[in-house]
Amino acid sequence: MKIGIVNDMQLVSEMIRRTLAQNPKHEVIWTAHNGIEAVALCAKNTPDLVLMDLFMPDMDGVEATRRIMAATPCAILIVTVNVGTNASEVFEAMGYGALDAIDTPQLAGNKARIMGAAFLKKIDAIERLILERNREHADMLPRTALPSTGTVRNLVAIGASAGGPAALLTVLRALPKDFDAAIVIVQHVDARFAAGMADWLHQHSPLPVRLIAEGDMPAAAGVLFASTNGHVVLKDALRLGYVDEPKDYAYRPSVDVFFDSVSKLWKGRAAGVLLTGMGRDGALGLKAMRDKGHYTIAQDRASCAVYGMPKAAAEIGAATDILPIDLIAPKLMSMFAERSR
């Protein structure tokens, strides 16, 4: 995989380069010292993956991510000293299309080997996403339906990936505090900072946002956010939980797996929403929801940071409507209000 490194510290760039050298299939094709250089180098020689620092002189990693995704889009992984400490900037960069974030690897110290292995594992996962975005992945969704219990409620199931944080915030901010549906979000994000993203959304949304715990029941006017590297699913008609299978999905948590469980087990009214993201995750699940009579939305090309997942859904007829991001919340409010009447 061809990789570009963006970091203003030569020592850090060298640490990253040496870590990558442990896998001979990775080739560093250029190194940039700030965001301005990175934007220019991407235009001349677009890599498969950019490893982007956050804090640099002249142009930081957030603005560089925005410009690269607008001009020469490619996979971007944020590499910063401490993902948790810099969560706000990480989420902002992800809002512009960065796929994920990871701590800067070390060459020495007790954690060097562990951090190096985690770094390479993350890049391998992103490589799988890149390979799969132009390929139909096998329909390996879980098929076993558990007995349903409980009462009927309204549900909005939302899936997102690259560019998701900003898109999610746009939708949540536009919903009223008394929104007559439960919301469950599956965002491609590492479990280590899922809590930070849920808290960030909670601080900026009129609706309360919290992580999904095993056995949680979706509730109206509340938002539940997937919180592990396992797959979140409906385990019966009202209760959520986590499963390990399918283990070989590049997407963890998978939007497809969750949407598929909604199509099989949810007994009330539901809407599926597939937002910006790289790859095809969510398209098959959204189609399953539509085939069961649920209303489905795919975000439109113009408002997506990365038009991959919604495009895949549109191509297979999975979306009832294709809408710009600012019209999704009004449509959901109108839909549930009409059905209530």
Contacts in CASP RR format, 6 or more apart in sequence:
PFRMAT RR
TARGET T0000
AUTHOR 0000-0000-0000
METHOD contacts of the structure
MODEL  1
MKIGIVNDMQLVSEMIRRTLAQNPKHEVIWTAHNGIEAVALCAKNTPDLV
LMDLFMPDMDGVEATRRIMAATPCAILIVTVNVGTNASEVFEAMGYGALD
AIDTPQLAGNKARIMGAAFLKKIDAIERLILERNREHADMLPRTALPSTG
TVRNLVAIGASAGGPAALLTVLRALPKDFDAAIVIVQHVDARFAAGMADW
LHQHSPLPVRLIAEGDMPAAAGVLFASTNGHVVLKDALRLGYVDEPKDYA
YRPSVDVFFDSVSKLWKGRAAGVLLTGMGRDGALGLKAMRDKGHYTIAQD
RASCAVYGMPKAAAEIGAATDILPIDLIAPKLMSMFAERSR
1 25 0 8 1.000
1 26 0 8 1.000
1 27 0 8 1.000
1 48 0 8 1.000
1 49 0 8 1.000
1 123 0 8 1.000
1 127 0 8 1.000
1 130 0 8 1.000
2 27 0 8 1.000
2 29 0 8 1.000
2 47 0 8 1.000
2 48 0 8 1.000
2 49 0 8 1.000
3 20 0 8 1.000
3 26 0 8 1.000
3 27 0 8 1.000
3 28 0 8 1.000
3 29 0 8 1.000
3 47 0 8 1.000
3 48 0 8 1.000
3 49 0 8 1.000
3 50 0 8 1.000
3 51 0 8 1.000
3 123 0 8 1.000
4 28 0 8 1.000
4 29 0 8 1.000
4 30 0 8 1.000
4 31 0 8 1.000
4 32 0 8 1.000
4 38 0 8 1.000
4 41 0 8 1.000
4 47 0 8 1.000
4 49 0 8 1.000
4 50 0 8 1.000
4 51 0 8 1.000
5 13 0 8 1.000
5 16 0 8 1.000
5 17 0 8 1.000
5 28 0 8 1.000
5 30 0 8 1.000
5 31 0 8 1.000
5 32 0 8 1.000
5 51 0 8 1.000
6 31 0 8 1.000
6 32 0 8 1.000
6 33 0 8 1.000
6 34 0 8 1.000
6 35 0 8 1.000
6 37 0 8 1.000
6 38 0 8 1.000
6 50 0 8 1.000
6 51 0 8 1.000
6 52 0 8 1.000
6 53 0 8 1.000
6 56 0 8 1.000
6 61 0 8 1.000
6 64 0 8 1.000
7 13 0 8 1.000
7 16 0 8 1.000
7 31 0 8 1.000
7 32 0 8 1.000
7 33 0 8 1.000
7 51 0 8 1.000
7 53 0 8 1.000
7 56 0 8 1.000
7 79 0 8 1.000
8 33 0 8 1.000
8 34 0 8 1.000
8 53 0 8 1.000
8 55 0 8 1.000
8 56 0 8 1.000
8 57 0 8 1.000
9 53 0 8 1.000
12 53 0 8 1.000
12 104 0 8 1.000
13 31 0 8 1.000
15 104 0 8 1.000
15 105 0 8 1.000
15 106 0 8 1.000
15 107 0 8 1.000
16 51 0 8 1.000
16 79 0 8 1.000
16 104 0 8 1.000
16 105 0 8 1.000
17 28 0 8 1.000
17 31 0 8 1.000
18 107 0 8 1.000
19 105 0 8 1.000
19 107 0 8 1.000
19 116 0 8 1.000
19 119 0 8 1.000
19 120 0 8 1.000
20 26 0 8 1.000
20 28 0 8 1.000
20 120 0 8 1.000
20 123 0 8 1.000
22 116 0 8 1.000
22 120 0 8 1.000
23 120 0 8 1.000
23 123 0 8 1.000
23 124 0 8 1.000
26 123 0 8 1.000
29 45 0 8 1.000
29 47 0 8 1.000
30 41 0 8 1.000
30 45 0 8 1.000
30 47 0 8 1.000
32 38 0 8 1.000
32 40 0 8 1.000
32 41 0 8 1.000
33 56 0 8 1.000
34 56 0 8 1.000
34 57 0 8 1.000
34 58 0 8 1.000
34 59 0 8 1.000
34 64 0 8 1.000
35 56 0 8 1.000
35 58 0 8 1.000
35 59 0 8 1.000
35 60 0 8 1.000
35 61 0 8 1.000
35 63 0 8 1.000
35 64 0 8 1.000
36 58 0 8 1.000
36 59 0 8 1.000
36 64 0 8 1.000
38 50 0 8 1.000
38 52 0 8 1.000
38 59 0 8 1.000
38 61 0 8 1.000
38 64 0 8 1.000
38 68 0 8 1.000
39 59 0 8 1.000
39 64 0 8 1.000
39 67 0 8 1.000
39 68 0 8 1.000
39 71 0 8 1.000
42 50 0 8 1.000
42 68 0 8 1.000
42 71 0 8 1.000
42 72 0 8 1.000
42 74 0 8 1.000
43 71 0 8 1.000
43 72 0 8 1.000
46 72 0 8 1.000
46 74 0 8 1.000
47 74 0 8 1.000
48 74 0 8 1.000
48 75 0 8 1.000
48 127 0 8 1.000
48 130 0 8 1.000
49 74 0 8 1.000
49 75 0 8 1.000
49 76 0 8 1.000
49 77 0 8 1.000
49 123 0 8 1.000
49 126 0 8 1.000
49 127 0 8 1.000
49 130 0 8 1.000
50 68 0 8 1.000
50 74 0 8 1.000
50 75 0 8 1.000
50 76 0 8 1.000
50 77 0 8 1.000
51 77 0 8 1.000
51 79 0 8 1.000
52 61 0 8 1.000
52 64 0 8 1.000
52 65 0 8 1.000
52 76 0 8 1.000
52 77 0 8 1.000
52 78 0 8 1.000
52 79 0 8 1.000
52 93 0 8 1.000
52 98 0 8 1.000
53 61 0 8 1.000
53 78 0 8 1.000
53 79 0 8 1.000
53 80 0 8 1.000
54 60 0 8 1.000
54 61 0 8 1.000
54 62 0 8 1.000
54 78 0 8 1.000
54 80 0 8 1.000
54 86 0 8 1.000
54 89 0 8 1.000
54 90 0 8 1.000
54 93 0 8 1.000
55 61 0 8 1.000
55 80 0 8 1.000
55 86 0 8 1.000
55 89 0 8 1.000
56 64 0 8 1.000
60 89 0 8 1.000
61 78 0 8 1.000
61 89 0 8 1.000
61 93 0 8 1.000
62 89 0 8 1.000
62 92 0 8 1.000
62 93 0 8 1.000
62 96 0 8 1.000
65 76 0 8 1.000
65 78 0 8 1.000
65 93 0 8 1.000
65 96 0 8 1.000
65 97 0 8 1.000
65 98 0 8 1.000
66 96 0 8 1.000
68 74 0 8 1.000
68 76 0 8 1.000
69 76 0 8 1.000
69 96 0 8 1.000
69 97 0 8 1.000
69 305 0 8 1.000
69 306 0 8 1.000
73 306 0 8 1.000
75 99 0 8 1.000
75 126 0 8 1.000
75 129 0 8 1.000
75 130 0 8 1.000
75 278 0 8 1.000
76 93 0 8 1.000
76 97 0 8 1.000
76 98 0 8 1.000
76 99 0 8 1.000
77 98 0 8 1.000
77 99 0 8 1.000
77 100 0 8 1.000
77 101 0 8 1.000
77 102 0 8 1.000
77 122 0 8 1.000
77 123 0 8 1.000
77 126 0 8 1.000
78 90 0 8 1.000
78 93 0 8 1.000
78 94 0 8 1.000
78 98 0 8 1.000
78 100 0 8 1.000
78 101 0 8 1.000
78 102 0 8 1.000
79 101 0 8 1.000
79 102 0 8 1.000
79 103 0 8 1.000
79 104 0 8 1.000
80 86 0 8 1.000
80 89 0 8 1.000
80 90 0 8 1.000
80 101 0 8 1.000
80 103 0 8 1.000
80 104 0 8 1.000
81 103 0 8 1.000
81 104 0 8 1.000
82 103 0 8 1.000
83 90 0 8 1.000
83 101 0 8 1.000
83 102 0 8 1.000
83 103 0 8 1.000
83 190 0 8 1.000
83 192 0 8 1.000
83 193 0 8 1.000
84 90 0 8 1.000
84 192 0 8 1.000
84 193 0 8 1.000
84 196 0 8 1.000
87 193 0 8 1.000
87 196 0 8 1.000
87 197 0 8 1.000
87 200 0 8 1.000
88 200 0 8 1.000
90 98 0 8 1.000
90 101 0 8 1.000
90 193 0 8 1.000
91 165 0 8 1.000
91 197 0 8 1.000
91 200 0 8 1.000
92 165 0 8 1.000
92 166 0 8 1.000
93 101 0 8 1.000
94 100 0 8 1.000
94 101 0 8 1.000
94 162 0 8 1.000
94 163 0 8 1.000
94 164 0 8 1.000
94 165 0 8 1.000
94 166 0 8 1.000
94 189 0 8 1.000
95 162 0 8 1.000
95 163 0 8 1.000
95 164 0 8 1.000
95 165 0 8 1.000
95 166 0 8 1.000
95 167 0 8 1.000
95 305 0 8 1.000
96 163 0 8 1.000
96 166 0 8 1.000
96 305 0 8 1.000
97 162 0 8 1.000
97 163 0 8 1.000
97 164 0 8 1.000
97 276 0 8 1.000
97 277 0 8 1.000
97 305 0 8 1.000
97 306 0 8 1.000
98 162 0 8 1.000
98 163 0 8 1.000
99 126 0 8 1.000
99 129 0 8 1.000
99 161 0 8 1.000
99 162 0 8 1.000
99 188 0 8 1.000
99 278 0 8 1.000
100 122 0 8 1.000
100 126 0 8 1.000
100 188 0 8 1.000
100 189 0 8 1.000
100 190 0 8 1.000
101 190 0 8 1.000
101 193 0 8 1.000
102 118 0 8 1.000
102 119 0 8 1.000
102 122 0 8 1.000
102 190 0 8 1.000
103 115 0 8 1.000
105 112 0 8 1.000
105 115 0 8 1.000
105 116 0 8 1.000
105 118 0 8 1.000
105 119 0 8 1.000
106 112 0 8 1.000
106 115 0 8 1.000
106 116 0 8 1.000
122 190 0 8 1.000
125 250 0 8 1.000
128 250 0 8 1.000
129 250 0 8 1.000
129 251 0 8 1.000
129 278 0 8 1.000
129 279 0 8 1.000
130 278 0 8 1.000
132 250 0 8 1.000
132 279 0 8 1.000
132 280 0 8 1.000
133 278 0 8 1.000
133 279 0 8 1.000
133 280 0 8 1.000
133 308 0 8 1.000
135 280 0 8 1.000
136 280 0 8 1.000
137 249 0 8 1.000
137 280 0 8 1.000
139 284 0 8 1.000
140 246 0 8 1.000
140 248 0 8 1.000
140 249 0 8 1.000
141 246 0 8 1.000
141 256 0 8 1.000
141 257 0 8 1.000
141 260 0 8 1.000
141 284 0 8 1.000
141 285 0 8 1.000
141 288 0 8 1.000
142 233 0 8 1.000
142 243 0 8 1.000
142 245 0 8 1.000
142 246 0 8 1.000
142 257 0 8 1.000
142 260 0 8 1.000
142 261 0 8 1.000
143 264 0 8 1.000
145 264 0 8 1.000
145 265 0 8 1.000
146 235 0 8 1.000
146 236 0 8 1.000
146 265 0 8 1.000
147 236 0 8 1.000
148 236 0 8 1.000
148 237 0 8 1.000
148 238 0 8 1.000
148 265 0 8 1.000
148 267 0 8 1.000
149 236 0 8 1.000
149 237 0 8 1.000
149 238 0 8 1.000
150 237 0 8 1.000
150 238 0 8 1.000
151 238 0 8 1.000
152 267 0 8 1.000
152 268 0 8 1.000
152 269 0 8 1.000
153 181 0 8 1.000
153 182 0 8 1.000
153 218 0 8 1.000
153 219 0 8 1.000
153 220 0 8 1.000
153 238 0 8 1.000
153 268 0 8 1.000
154 180 0 8 1.000
154 181 0 8 1.000
154 182 0 8 1.000
154 220 0 8 1.000
154 268 0 8 1.000
154 269 0 8 1.000
154 270 0 8 1.000
154 336 0 8 1.000
155 181 0 8 1.000
155 182 0 8 1.000
155 183 0 8 1.000
155 184 0 8 1.000
155 218 0 8 1.000
155 262 0 8 1.000
155 266 0 8 1.000
155 268 0 8 1.000
155 269 0 8 1.000
155 270 0 8 1.000
155 271 0 8 1.000
156 181 0 8 1.000
156 182 0 8 1.000
156 183 0 8 1.000
156 184 0 8 1.000
156 270 0 8 1.000
156 271 0 8 1.000
156 272 0 8 1.000
156 273 0 8 1.000
156 332 0 8 1.000
157 184 0 8 1.000
157 186 0 8 1.000
157 258 0 8 1.000
157 259 0 8 1.000
157 262 0 8 1.000
157 270 0 8 1.000
157 271 0 8 1.000
157 272 0 8 1.000
157 273 0 8 1.000
157 289 0 8 1.000
158 168 0 8 1.000
158 171 0 8 1.000
158 183 0 8 1.000
158 184 0 8 1.000
158 185 0 8 1.000
158 186 0 8 1.000
158 272 0 8 1.000
158 273 0 8 1.000
158 274 0 8 1.000
158 275 0 8 1.000
159 185 0 8 1.000
159 186 0 8 1.000
159 187 0 8 1.000
159 255 0 8 1.000
159 258 0 8 1.000
159 259 0 8 1.000
159 273 0 8 1.000
159 274 0 8 1.000
159 275 0 8 1.000
159 282 0 8 1.000
159 309 0 8 1.000
160 167 0 8 1.000
160 168 0 8 1.000
160 185 0 8 1.000
160 186 0 8 1.000
160 187 0 8 1.000
160 188 0 8 1.000
160 255 0 8 1.000
160 274 0 8 1.000
160 275 0 8 1.000
160 276 0 8 1.000
160 277 0 8 1.000
160 309 0 8 1.000
161 187 0 8 1.000
161 188 0 8 1.000
161 251 0 8 1.000
161 255 0 8 1.000
161 275 0 8 1.000
161 276 0 8 1.000
161 277 0 8 1.000
161 278 0 8 1.000
161 279 0 8 1.000
161 281 0 8 1.000
161 306 0 8 1.000
161 309 0 8 1.000
162 188 0 8 1.000
162 276 0 8 1.000
162 277 0 8 1.000
162 278 0 8 1.000
162 305 0 8 1.000
162 306 0 8 1.000
163 275 0 8 1.000
163 276 0 8 1.000
163 277 0 8 1.000
163 304 0 8 1.000
163 305 0 8 1.000
163 306 0 8 1.000
164 187 0 8 1.000
164 275 0 8 1.000
164 276 0 8 1.000
164 277 0 8 1.000
164 305 0 8 1.000
165 187 0 8 1.000
165 197 0 8 1.000
165 200 0 8 1.000
165 201 0 8 1.000
166 305 0 8 1.000
167 275 0 8 1.000
167 276 0 8 1.000
167 299 0 8 1.000
167 303 0 8 1.000
167 304 0 8 1.000
167 305 0 8 1.000
167 325 0 8 1.000
168 185 0 8 1.000
168 187 0 8 1.000
168 201 0 8 1.000
168 275 0 8 1.000
169 201 0 8 1.000
169 204 0 8 1.000
169 205 0 8 1.000
170 325 0 8 1.000
170 326 0 8 1.000
170 328 0 8 1.000
170 329 0 8 1.000
171 273 0 8 1.000
171 275 0 8 1.000
171 325 0 8 1.000
171 328 0 8 1.000
171 329 0 8 1.000
171 332 0 8 1.000
172 183 0 8 1.000
172 201 0 8 1.000
172 204 0 8 1.000
172 205 0 8 1.000
172 206 0 8 1.000
172 207 0 8 1.000
172 209 0 8 1.000
172 223 0 8 1.000
172 329 0 8 1.000
173 204 0 8 1.000
173 205 0 8 1.000
173 206 0 8 1.000
173 329 0 8 1.000
174 326 0 8 1.000
174 329 0 8 1.000
174 330 0 8 1.000
175 183 0 8 1.000
175 205 0 8 1.000
175 206 0 8 1.000
175 207 0 8 1.000
175 329 0 8 1.000
175 332 0 8 1.000
175 333 0 8 1.000
176 206 0 8 1.000
176 333 0 8 1.000
177 206 0 8 1.000
177 207 0 8 1.000
177 221 0 8 1.000
178 221 0 8 1.000
179 207 0 8 1.000
179 220 0 8 1.000
179 221 0 8 1.000
179 222 0 8 1.000
179 332 0 8 1.000
179 333 0 8 1.000
179 336 0 8 1.000
180 220 0 8 1.000
180 221 0 8 1.000
180 336 0 8 1.000
180 337 0 8 1.000
180 340 0 8 1.000
181 220 0 8 1.000
181 269 0 8 1.000
181 271 0 8 1.000
181 332 0 8 1.000
181 336 0 8 1.000
182 218 0 8 1.000
182 219 0 8 1.000
182 220 0 8 1.000
182 221 0 8 1.000
182 222 0 8 1.000
182 224 0 8 1.000
183 207 0 8 1.000
183 218 0 8 1.000
183 222 0 8 1.000
183 223 0 8 1.000
183 224 0 8 1.000
184 212 0 8 1.000
184 218 0 8 1.000
184 223 0 8 1.000
184 224 0 8 1.000
184 226 0 8 1.000
184 232 0 8 1.000
184 240 0 8 1.000
184 258 0 8 1.000
185 223 0 8 1.000
185 224 0 8 1.000
185 225 0 8 1.000
185 226 0 8 1.000
186 226 0 8 1.000
186 232 0 8 1.000
186 253 0 8 1.000
186 254 0 8 1.000
186 255 0 8 1.000
186 258 0 8 1.000
187 194 0 8 1.000
187 197 0 8 1.000
187 225 0 8 1.000
187 226 0 8 1.000
188 251 0 8 1.000
188 252 0 8 1.000
188 253 0 8 1.000
188 255 0 8 1.000
188 277 0 8 1.000
188 281 0 8 1.000
189 197 0 8 1.000
190 229 0 8 1.000
191 227 0 8 1.000
191 228 0 8 1.000
191 229 0 8 1.000
191 230 0 8 1.000
194 211 0 8 1.000
194 225 0 8 1.000
194 226 0 8 1.000
194 227 0 8 1.000
194 228 0 8 1.000
195 211 0 8 1.000
195 227 0 8 1.000
197 225 0 8 1.000
198 209 0 8 1.000
198 210 0 8 1.000
198 211 0 8 1.000
198 225 0 8 1.000
198 227 0 8 1.000
199 209 0 8 1.000
201 209 0 8 1.000
201 223 0 8 1.000
201 225 0 8 1.000
202 208 0 8 1.000
202 209 0 8 1.000
202 210 0 8 1.000
202 223 0 8 1.000
205 223 0 8 1.000
207 221 0 8 1.000
207 222 0 8 1.000
207 223 0 8 1.000
208 221 0 8 1.000
208 222 0 8 1.000
208 223 0 8 1.000
209 222 0 8 1.000
209 223 0 8 1.000
209 224 0 8 1.000
209 225 0 8 1.000
210 223 0 8 1.000
210 224 0 8 1.000
210 225 0 8 1.000
211 224 0 8 1.000
211 225 0 8 1.000
211 226 0 8 1.000
211 227 0 8 1.000
212 224 0 8 1.000
212 225 0 8 1.000
212 226 0 8 1.000
212 227 0 8 1.000
212 232 0 8 1.000
212 240 0 8 1.000
212 241 0 8 1.000
212 242 0 8 1.000
213 227 0 8 1.000
214 240 0 8 1.000
214 241 0 8 1.000
214 242 0 8 1.000
215 235 0 8 1.000
215 239 0 8 1.000
215 240 0 8 1.000
215 241 0 8 1.000
216 224 0 8 1.000
216 239 0 8 1.000
216 240 0 8 1.000
216 241 0 8 1.000
217 238 0 8 1.000
217 239 0 8 1.000
217 240 0 8 1.000
218 224 0 8 1.000
218 238 0 8 1.000
218 240 0 8 1.000
224 240 0 8 1.000
226 232 0 8 1.000
226 253 0 8 1.000
226 258 0 8 1.000
228 242 0 8 1.000
228 253 0 8 1.000
229 252 0 8 1.000
229 253 0 8 1.000
230 242 0 8 1.000
230 243 0 8 1.000
230 244 0 8 1.000
230 252 0 8 1.000
230 253 0 8 1.000
231 242 0 8 1.000
231 243 0 8 1.000
231 244 0 8 1.000
231 245 0 8 1.000
231 246 0 8 1.000
231 249 0 8 1.000
231 252 0 8 1.000
231 253 0 8 1.000
231 254 0 8 1.000
231 257 0 8 1.000
231 258 0 8 1.000
232 240 0 8 1.000
232 241 0 8 1.000
232 242 0 8 1.000
232 253 0 8 1.000
232 257 0 8 1.000
232 258 0 8 1.000
233 240 0 8 1.000
233 241 0 8 1.000
233 242 0 8 1.000
233 243 0 8 1.000
233 257 0 8 1.000
233 258 0 8 1.000
233 261 0 8 1.000
234 240 0 8 1.000
234 241 0 8 1.000
234 258 0 8 1.000
234 261 0 8 1.000
234 262 0 8 1.000
234 264 0 8 1.000
234 265 0 8 1.000
234 266 0 8 1.000
235 241 0 8 1.000
235 261 0 8 1.000
235 265 0 8 1.000
236 265 0 8 1.000
237 265 0 8 1.000
237 266 0 8 1.000
237 267 0 8 1.000
243 257 0 8 1.000
246 254 0 8 1.000
246 257 0 8 1.000
249 256 0 8 1.000
249 257 0 8 1.000
249 281 0 8 1.000
251 281 0 8 1.000
254 281 0 8 1.000
254 282 0 8 1.000
255 274 0 8 1.000
255 281 0 8 1.000
255 282 0 8 1.000
255 285 0 8 1.000
255 309 0 8 1.000
256 281 0 8 1.000
256 282 0 8 1.000
256 283 0 8 1.000
256 284 0 8 1.000
256 285 0 8 1.000
259 272 0 8 1.000
259 282 0 8 1.000
259 284 0 8 1.000
259 285 0 8 1.000
259 286 0 8 1.000
259 288 0 8 1.000
259 289 0 8 1.000
260 284 0 8 1.000
260 285 0 8 1.000
260 288 0 8 1.000
262 270 0 8 1.000
262 272 0 8 1.000
262 289 0 8 1.000
262 294 0 8 1.000
263 285 0 8 1.000
263 288 0 8 1.000
263 289 0 8 1.000
263 291 0 8 1.000
263 292 0 8 1.000
263 294 0 8 1.000
264 288 0 8 1.000
266 294 0 8 1.000
269 294 0 8 1.000
269 336 0 8 1.000
269 339 0 8 1.000
270 289 0 8 1.000
270 294 0 8 1.000
270 295 0 8 1.000
271 294 0 8 1.000
271 295 0 8 1.000
271 296 0 8 1.000
271 297 0 8 1.000
271 332 0 8 1.000
271 335 0 8 1.000
271 336 0 8 1.000
272 286 0 8 1.000
272 289 0 8 1.000
272 294 0 8 1.000
272 295 0 8 1.000
272 296 0 8 1.000
272 297 0 8 1.000
273 296 0 8 1.000
273 297 0 8 1.000
273 299 0 8 1.000
273 328 0 8 1.000
273 332 0 8 1.000
274 282 0 8 1.000
274 283 0 8 1.000
274 286 0 8 1.000
274 296 0 8 1.000
274 297 0 8 1.000
274 298 0 8 1.000
274 299 0 8 1.000
274 309 0 8 1.000
274 310 0 8 1.000
274 313 0 8 1.000
274 318 0 8 1.000
274 319 0 8 1.000
275 299 0 8 1.000
275 304 0 8 1.000
275 309 0 8 1.000
275 310 0 8 1.000
275 325 0 8 1.000
276 299 0 8 1.000
276 303 0 8 1.000
276 304 0 8 1.000
276 305 0 8 1.000
276 306 0 8 1.000
276 307 0 8 1.000
276 308 0 8 1.000
276 309 0 8 1.000
276 310 0 8 1.000
276 325 0 8 1.000
277 304 0 8 1.000
277 305 0 8 1.000
277 306 0 8 1.000
277 307 0 8 1.000
277 308 0 8 1.000
277 309 0 8 1.000
277 310 0 8 1.000
278 306 0 8 1.000
278 308 0 8 1.000
278 309 0 8 1.000
279 308 0 8 1.000
279 309 0 8 1.000
279 312 0 8 1.000
280 308 0 8 1.000
280 309 0 8 1.000
280 312 0 8 1.000
281 309 0 8 1.000
282 309 0 8 1.000
282 312 0 8 1.000
282 313 0 8 1.000
283 309 0 8 1.000
283 312 0 8 1.000
283 313 0 8 1.000
283 315 0 8 1.000
283 316 0 8 1.000
283 318 0 8 1.000
284 316 0 8 1.000
284 318 0 8 1.000
285 318 0 8 1.000
286 296 0 8 1.000
286 298 0 8 1.000
286 313 0 8 1.000
286 318 0 8 1.000
286 319 0 8 1.000
287 313 0 8 1.000
287 316 0 8 1.000
287 317 0 8 1.000
287 318 0 8 1.000
289 296 0 8 1.000
289 318 0 8 1.000
290 296 0 8 1.000
290 317 0 8 1.000
290 318 0 8 1.000
290 319 0 8 1.000
290 320 0 8 1.000
295 320 0 8 1.000
295 321 0 8 1.000
295 335 0 8 1.000
296 313 0 8 1.000
296 318 0 8 1.000
296 319 0 8 1.000
296 320 0 8 1.000
296 321 0 8 1.000
297 319 0 8 1.000
297 320 0 8 1.000
297 321 0 8 1.000
297 322 0 8 1.000
297 323 0 8 1.000
297 328 0 8 1.000
297 331 0 8 1.000
297 332 0 8 1.000
298 310 0 8 1.000
298 311 0 8 1.000
298 313 0 8 1.000
298 314 0 8 1.000
298 318 0 8 1.000
298 319 0 8 1.000
298 321 0 8 1.000
298 322 0 8 1.000
298 323 0 8 1.000
299 310 0 8 1.000
299 322 0 8 1.000
299 323 0 8 1.000
299 324 0 8 1.000
299 325 0 8 1.000
299 328 0 8 1.000
300 310 0 8 1.000
300 322 0 8 1.000
300 323 0 8 1.000
300 324 0 8 1.000
300 325 0 8 1.000
301 307 0 8 1.000
301 310 0 8 1.000
301 311 0 8 1.000
302 324 0 8 1.000
303 324 0 8 1.000
303 325 0 8 1.000
303 326 0 8 1.000
304 310 0 8 1.000
304 325 0 8 1.000
310 319 0 8 1.000
310 322 0 8 1.000
313 319 0 8 1.000
314 322 0 8 1.000
321 331 0 8 1.000
323 331 0 8 1.000
END
